Amino acid sequence: MLLACPLCQDLLSPAEQGLSCANGHRFDRARQGYFNLLPVQHKKSRAPGDNPQMVEARRHFLAAGHYAPLAQGLVERAQTLNPKRWLDIGCGEGYYTAAIAHALPQADGHALDISRDAVKRACRLAPEVAWLVASMARVPMPSASCDLLLSVFSPLDYAEAIRLLAPGGHLLRLGPTSEHLLELREKIYDEVRRYDDAKHLTDLPAQLALTDSGQLSFELTLNNPADRANLLAMTPHGWRASEAKRQAVIAEPLVVRVAVRYDVLQRLPE
């Protein structure tokens, strides 16, 4: 575990029941096993990030194995990169993080999310990971400390990613394509807008080079009403839908395409 103080950026060291830096800033370890390294002055709301309902819906949906092919795809690429220290930025409830941790038992794993509700549940899945409540724009780790960064269905700050990556290190990003959950979106919105699947690479910083990319897609049949309700609750689409459209989705079996793009970016030497 390699962490930096979110207040002064000095290195954090183990202290009784927590962590402290040379300047006297102290952070206790929560009973669930995570560290809260999100100072109140860095919060934009009282309880930032996903709410408990979204977290629970995602936890149940993913635990049912519906997105297992995505986790396997991430694991295969992470194993190829073989990092010594990695960080999952925006880990949510920890489903993908735990899969990576179990596949890389010798590596030093870290994971963070701004939602305390999410991290509380995540740290049960892989106690060996250093779980953090923290901001992805102010990651409490030293510069050039990571060999691999993971960003799965999560916003990404390229400047912070470049700071965290050691030269030669990699960023593994996974995000939705315009085909992702298209059938669900067509049931919710009057007009479904397509978008450029590679838009996130338009202004790629010069310090990062794209070394690999591809797509993972498969068809998902959801016969269980609870699965359909959880899919709605865990995505922004469900929260934007009218109650009538939500109930219409839950009422009938749904066949939907899961379609994501992955990109591997390498941190170039200065």
KAGI-V134215 format. One record per residue. N is the residue number from 1. RES is the residue in three letters. PSI is psi in whole degrees, -180 to 180 (999 if undefined). OMEGA is omega in whole degrees, -180 to 180 (none if undefined). D_LAST is the distance of its C-alpha to the last C-alpha in Angstrom with 1 decimal. Layout:
n->(N N)
res->(RES RES)
psi->(PSI PSI)
omega->(OMEGA OMEGA)
d_last->(D_LAST D_LAST)
This chain:
n->(1 2 3 4 5 6 7 8 9 10 11 12 13 14 15 16 17 18 19 20 21 22 23 24 25 26 27 28 29 30 31 32 33 34 35 36 37 38 39 40 41 42 43 44 45 46 47 48 49 50 51 52 53 54 55 56 57 58 59 60 61 62 63 64 65 66 67 68 69 70 71 72 73 74 75 76 77 78 79 80 81 82 83 84 85 86 87 88 89 90 91 92 93 94 95 96 97 98 99 100 101 102 103 104 105 106 107 108 109 110 111 112 113 114 115 116 117 118 119 120 121 122 123 124 125 126 127 128 129 130 131 132 133 134 135 136 137 138 139 140 141 142 143 144 145 146 147 148 149 150 151 152 153 154 155 156 157 158 159 160 161 162 163 164 165 166 167 168 169 170 171 172 173 174 175 176 177 178 179 180 181 182 183 184 185 186 187 188 189 190 191 192 193 194 195 196 197 198 199 200 201 202 203 204 205 206 207 208 209 210 211 212 213 214 215 216 217 218 219 220 221 222 223 224 225 226 227 228 229 230 231 232 233 234 235 236 237 238 239 240 241 242 243 244 245 246 247 248 249 250 251 252 253 254 255 256 257 258 259 260 261 262 263 264 265 266 267 268 269 270)
res->(MET LEU LEU ALA CYS PRO LEU CYS GLN ASP LEU LEU SER PRO ALA GLU GLN GLY LEU SER CYS ALA ASN GLY HIS ARG PHE ASP ARG ALA ARG GLN GLY TYR PHE ASN LEU LEU PRO VAL GLN HIS LYS LYS SER ARG ALA PRO GLY ASP ASN PRO GLN MET VAL GLU ALA ARG ARG HIS PHE LEU ALA ALA GLY HIS TYR ALA PRO LEU ALA GLN GLY LEU VAL GLU ARG ALA GLN THR LEU ASN PRO LYS ARG TRP LEU ASP ILE GLY CYS GLY GLU GLY TYR TYR THR ALA ALA ILE ALA HIS ALA LEU PRO GLN ALA ASP GLY HIS ALA LEU ASP ILE SER ARG ASP ALA VAL LYS ARG ALA CYS ARG LEU ALA PRO GLU VAL ALA TRP LEU VAL ALA SER MET ALA ARG VAL PRO MET PRO SER ALA SER CYS ASP LEU LEU LEU SER VAL PHE SER PRO LEU ASP TYR ALA GLU ALA ILE ARG LEU LEU ALA PRO GLY GLY HIS LEU LEU ARG LEU GLY PRO THR SER GLU HIS LEU LEU GLU LEU ARG GLU LYS ILE TYR ASP GLU VAL ARG ARG TYR ASP ASP ALA LYS HIS LEU THR ASP LEU PRO ALA GLN LEU ALA LEU THR ASP SER GLY GLN LEU SER PHE GLU LEU THR LEU ASN ASN PRO ALA ASP ARG ALA ASN LEU LEU ALA MET THR PRO HIS GLY TRP ARG ALA SER GLU ALA LYS ARG GLN ALA VAL ILE ALA GLU PRO LEU VAL VAL ARG VAL ALA VAL ARG TYR ASP VAL LEU GLN ARG LEU PRO GLU)
psi->(124 106 155 148 128 -11 -38 -5 7 157 143 141 154 137 174 118 22 -149 153 159 174 -19 6 5 133 143 120 153 126 157 -25 -18 -1 168 133 103 36 92 150 -32 -12 0 143 -8 170 -39 78 160 -171 142 169 -34 -44 -41 -46 -40 -44 -39 -46 -42 -47 -36 -24 -6 10 -31 21 -37 -30 -43 -41 -40 -41 -45 -47 -40 -37 -39 -37 -37 -26 61 157 -33 131 160 130 114 117 54 -15 -138 2 9 -53 -35 -47 -38 -42 -44 -41 -27 -19 65 -23 -10 158 107 139 151 142 154 153 -14 116 -35 -39 -47 -34 -41 -34 -41 -10 -23 -31 85 -20 -14 145 103 134 138 115 167 135 -13 -14 68 126 61 152 159 147 33 -8 142 -24 131 137 135 104 113 41 147 158 131 105 -39 -41 -36 -43 -40 -41 -31 134 151 132 -12 168 149 123 111 139 126 168 149 176 -15 -10 124 33 -43 -37 -45 -33 -27 -21 -44 146 -32 125 119 131 159 167 118 -21 16 -33 -12 0 -46 48 127 152 -21 -8 137 134 121 -18 148 160 -176 148 125 149 162 138 126 120 98 -21 124 -35 -38 -41 -38 -41 -40 -42 -45 -25 -7 155 -26 -42 -36 -21 -12 150 160 -36 -42 -34 -47 -32 -38 -43 -29 -29 149 146 129 121 148 130 121 113 159 138 147 138 120 138 138 118 152 154 999)
omega->(-179 -174 179 180 180 -179 -176 179 174 -180 176 179 178 174 -178 179 180 -178 175 177 -177 180 173 176 -174 -179 -178 174 178 -177 177 176 -179 174 176 -180 178 180 -176 -179 178 179 175 176 -177 -180 -176 177 -177 179 -176 -179 178 -179 -179 179 180 -180 -179 -178 -178 179 178 174 -175 -179 -179 178 178 178 180 177 177 -179 -178 -179 177 178 177 -179 171 -178 172 177 -178 -179 173 -178 -176 -170 -178 -177 168 -177 -179 179 -179 179 178 -178 -179 180 -179 -173 -179 -177 179 -173 176 178 180 171 -179 179 179 178 179 -176 177 -179 -176 -171 175 -172 -178 -177 -179 179 173 -176 -173 162 -174 179 178 176 179 -175 -177 175 -179 176 177 -175 -174 174 -178 171 176 175 -173 -178 -174 172 -175 175 -176 -178 179 177 179 179 -174 -174 170 176 -177 178 -173 171 179 -176 175 -179 -175 169 -179 178 -173 179 -176 -179 177 -179 179 177 -175 -173 175 177 179 -178 175 179 -179 -178 -178 -177 -178 179 -175 -178 -179 180 -177 -178 -178 179 177 -179 180 174 180 -179 173 -180 178 -180 -177 177 -178 180 -177 179 180 177 179 178 179 178 177 -174 -175 -179 175 -178 -179 -179 179 -176 173 -180 180 -180 177 -178 178 178 -177 -171 -172 176 -175 171 -173 180 171 -176 -177 175 172 177 174 -179 -180 176 -178 175 178 none)
d_last->(26.0 23.1 23.7 23.1 25.9 25.8 27.5 25.6 22.5 23.9 24.0 27.2 29.6 32.7 35.8 39.3 39.2 35.7 32.5 32.1 29.6 30.3 31.2 34.0 32.8 34.4 34.1 36.9 36.6 38.7 41.6 40.0 37.1 34.2 32.6 32.8 29.7 30.4 31.8 34.6 32.9 30.1 32.7 33.8 37.0 39.2 38.3 35.1 34.1 36.5 40.1 42.1 43.9 40.7 39.4 42.7 43.1 39.7 40.4 43.7 42.5 39.6 41.8 44.2 41.7 41.4 37.6 37.5 36.1 33.0 32.5 33.0 30.5 27.8 28.9 28.7 25.1 24.1 25.9 24.2 20.7 22.4 20.3 21.1 20.6 20.9 21.7 24.0 23.5 26.9 28.9 32.3 35.2 33.1 34.4 31.2 29.6 32.6 32.4 28.8 29.9 32.9 31.0 28.4 30.7 28.6 25.4 25.0 25.6 25.2 26.5 27.1 29.2 30.5 34.0 35.8 38.5 36.0 34.4 37.9 38.8 35.5 35.6 38.9 37.3 34.9 35.6 32.9 30.1 29.0 30.4 29.4 30.7 27.8 26.0 23.2 21.9 21.9 21.3 22.6 20.0 17.4 13.7 11.9 15.5 16.1 15.8 17.7 18.6 21.9 23.1 26.7 28.8 26.9 25.1 21.4 19.1 15.8 14.3 15.7 14.7 10.9 11.7 13.8 11.9 10.5 7.8 10.4 12.7 14.9 16.7 20.3 22.1 25.9 27.9 31.2 32.0 34.7 37.2 36.6 39.9 41.2 44.8 44.5 43.1 45.9 48.4 46.9 45.9 48.2 45.3 42.3 39.3 36.9 33.2 30.2 28.9 25.4 25.3 22.6 20.2 21.3 18.6 15.7 12.5 10.0 7.5 10.6 12.6 16.3 17.5 21.0 23.6 27.3 30.3 32.6 36.1 39.6 42.9 44.0 47.7 48.5 52.2 52.2 52.6 50.6 47.5 47.8 48.2 45.1 43.0 44.2 43.6 40.0 38.7 38.8 41.2 43.9 43.7 44.0 47.0 50.6 52.7 54.8 51.9 50.5 53.9 54.2 51.0 52.2 55.7 55.0 52.9 49.5 47.7 44.1 41.0 37.9 35.0 31.3 28.0 25.2 21.6 18.9 15.3 12.3 9.1 6.5 3.8 0.0)
